Amino acid sequence: MTLFYSLHPQDPQARLVKRVVEVVREGGLIAYPTDSGYALGCHIGDKQAMERMARLRDIDASHNFTLVCRDLSEIATYAKVDDWAYRTLKRHTPGAYTFILPATREVPRRLQNPKRKTIGIRIPDHRVAQALLAELGEPLMSSTLLLPGDELPLAEPDEIRERLAHQVEVVIDSGYCAPEPTTVVALDAGQARLLRVGKGDTSAFQ
């Protein structure tokens, strides 16, 4: 059964946030809002939940999953961040950016890009996502809620509930989230490479 929780986008109810996080800790898959549309999320250590996410999205091992983090203090555990990269991250987070960084040994191999040994990192500017991350106390393993055959990610909670019924454990309704992808930037050896133009301002990376 899929649970459907309505969370206020500006002031999410603490009791509902706790319920959702309990589901994540128990191995559940959730659909939750971010500042660049809805996403799928699961516990970083749950291989089975990640595999379910991959099947739902119809993506293979080469796909770049993303660790959605609460703040910069979490990032250093999972990504190698030098002083230059840290300053870049500080200027652009929280926000609609995904940064591709070299992964640390703390990141399971199944979460890394198999060739480059990198991981996607992002800090969303959305109060519901931030509340979930604060309660969880660690990053969410995430992927954009873009289903096979669709051109755009899902944005309406009612449609998400209808299409993902019995496939995820929780759908969070925080209203319509415009399906704008994040801007993706690779940071390595003092260089920034713009990989995808999205919602975030790209002027600093061109």
C-alpha positions in Angstrom: 0.0 0.0 0.0 1.2 3.5 -0.9 0.8 6.1 1.9 -0.1 9.6 0.8 0.9 12.5 3.1 0.2 16.2 2.6 3.1 18.3 3.9 2.9 22.0 4.0 5.6 23.3 1.5 6.7 26.1 3.9 6.1 24.6 7.3 6.0 20.8 7.0 4.4 19.0 9.9 7.0 17.4 12.2 4.9 14.3 12.9 4.5 13.5 9.2 8.1 14.1 8.5 9.0 11.6 11.2 6.6 9.0 9.7 8.2 9.4 6.2 11.7 9.1 7.6 10.7 5.9 9.5 9.6 4.4 6.2 13.0 5.4 4.6 14.9 3.8 7.4 12.8 0.6 7.0 13.8 0.3 3.4 10.9 2.2 1.7 11.0 4.2 -1.5 9.4 7.7 -1.4 8.4 10.4 -3.8 9.2 13.8 -2.4 9.4 17.4 -3.5 12.6 19.4 -4.2 13.3 22.8 -5.6 13.6 21.3 -9.1 10.5 19.0 -9.1 9.7 15.7 -7.5 12.3 13.0 -6.9 12.5 9.4 -5.8 14.4 8.8 -2.6 15.6 5.9 -0.4 18.2 5.1 2.3 21.8 5.4 1.1 22.6 2.0 2.6 19.7 0.1 1.1 20.7 -1.8 -2.0 17.3 -3.3 -2.6 15.6 0.0 -2.5 18.1 1.5 -4.9 17.5 -1.4 -7.3 13.8 -0.8 -7.1 14.4 2.8 -7.9 16.5 1.8 -10.9 13.8 -0.6 -12.2 11.1 2.1 -11.8 13.2 4.6 -13.8 14.4 1.9 -16.2 18.0 3.0 -15.8 21.2 1.0 -15.8 24.4 1.0 -13.7 26.0 3.8 -15.7 23.3 6.3 -14.4 24.5 9.0 -12.1 22.5 8.7 -8.9 22.5 11.7 -6.6 23.1 12.1 -2.8 20.8 14.8 -1.6 22.4 16.4 1.4 21.2 18.7 4.2 24.3 21.0 4.1 28.0 21.3 3.3 29.1 19.4 6.4 27.6 16.2 5.1 29.2 16.4 1.7 32.8 15.9 2.8 32.0 12.4 4.0 30.9 11.3 0.6 32.9 13.5 -1.9 36.5 14.7 -2.1 36.2 18.5 -1.8 39.3 20.7 -2.0 39.3 24.4 -1.0 38.4 25.6 -4.4 35.5 23.1 -4.8 34.3 24.0 -1.3 34.1 27.7 -2.1 32.2 26.9 -5.3 29.7 24.8 -3.4 29.3 27.4 -0.8 28.4 30.1 -3.4 25.8 27.9 -5.1 24.1 25.9 -2.3 21.4 25.4 -1.4 20.0 25.6 -4.9 19.0 23.8 -8.0 22.4 22.4 -8.8 23.9 18.9 -8.9 27.6 18.8 -8.5 29.6 15.8 -9.8 32.6 15.1 -7.5 35.1 12.4 -6.9 33.6 9.9 -4.5 35.3 9.0 -1.2 35.6 5.4 0.2 32.5 6.0 2.2 30.4 5.7 -1.0 29.5 2.2 -1.9 30.7 1.2 -5.4 27.1 0.6 -6.6 26.4 4.3 -6.0 29.4 5.6 -8.0 29.8 6.2 -11.7 31.5 2.9 -12.6 34.1 4.5 -14.9 34.8 7.9 -13.3 34.3 6.9 -9.6 32.2 10.0 -9.1 29.0 10.8 -7.2 26.4 13.5 -7.7 25.8 15.7 -4.8 23.1 18.3 -4.2 21.6 20.5 -1.4 18.0 21.4 -2.2 16.4 24.7 -1.4 13.1 23.2 -0.4 11.8 23.1 3.2 10.1 19.7 3.0 13.3 18.1 1.6 15.3 19.9 4.2 13.0 18.7 7.0 13.3 15.1 5.8 17.1 15.4 5.7 17.3 16.9 9.1 15.2 14.2 10.6 17.1 11.4 8.7 20.5 12.7 9.7 22.1 11.6 6.5 21.7 12.0 2.8 18.9 10.6 0.7 19.8 8.4 -2.3 17.8 10.1 -5.1 16.8 10.2 -8.7 14.5 12.6 -10.6 11.0 11.3 -10.9 11.1 10.7 -14.6 9.3 7.6 -15.6 10.1 5.5 -18.8 8.5 7.0 -21.9 7.8 10.4 -20.3 9.5 13.6 -21.6 9.2 15.5 -18.3 9.4 14.5 -14.7 6.1 14.1 -12.8 5.0 17.3 -11.1 1.4 16.8 -9.8 1.1 14.8 -6.6 -2.3 13.2 -7.6 -0.7 11.9 -10.8 2.3 10.6 -8.9 0.0 8.7 -6.5 -2.0 7.3 -9.4 1.0 6.1 -11.4 3.1 4.9 -8.5 0.5 3.2 -6.5 1.9 0.0 -5.0 5.4 0.8 -6.4 6.5 3.2 -3.7 5.8 3.3 0.0 5.1 7.0 0.4 4.0 9.9 -1.9 4.4 13.4 -0.4 2.0 16.0 -1.6 3.5 19.5 -1.2 1.7 20.9 -4.2 2.8 21.3 -7.8 6.5 21.3 -8.3 7.6 22.7 -11.7 9.6 19.9 -13.4 12.8 21.9 -14.1 16.0 19.8 -14.0 19.0 20.9 -11.9 22.0 22.4 -13.6 24.7 19.8 -13.5 28.3 20.8 -13.0 31.4 18.6 -12.7 34.1 19.9 -10.2 37.5 18.3 -10.4 41.1 19.6 -10.1 40.2 23.2 -9.9 38.0 23.1 -13.0 34.2 23.3 -13.4 32.5 21.7 -16.5 28.9 22.5 -17.3 27.3 19.2 -18.1 23.6 20.2 -18.2 21.9 23.6 -18.3 18.9 23.5 -15.9 17.2 25.7 -13.3 20.3 27.0 -11.6 22.1 30.1 -12.9 24.9 28.9 -15.2 26.8 32.2 -15.7 29.6 31.2 -13.3 30.3 28.0 -15.2 30.5 29.3 -18.8 
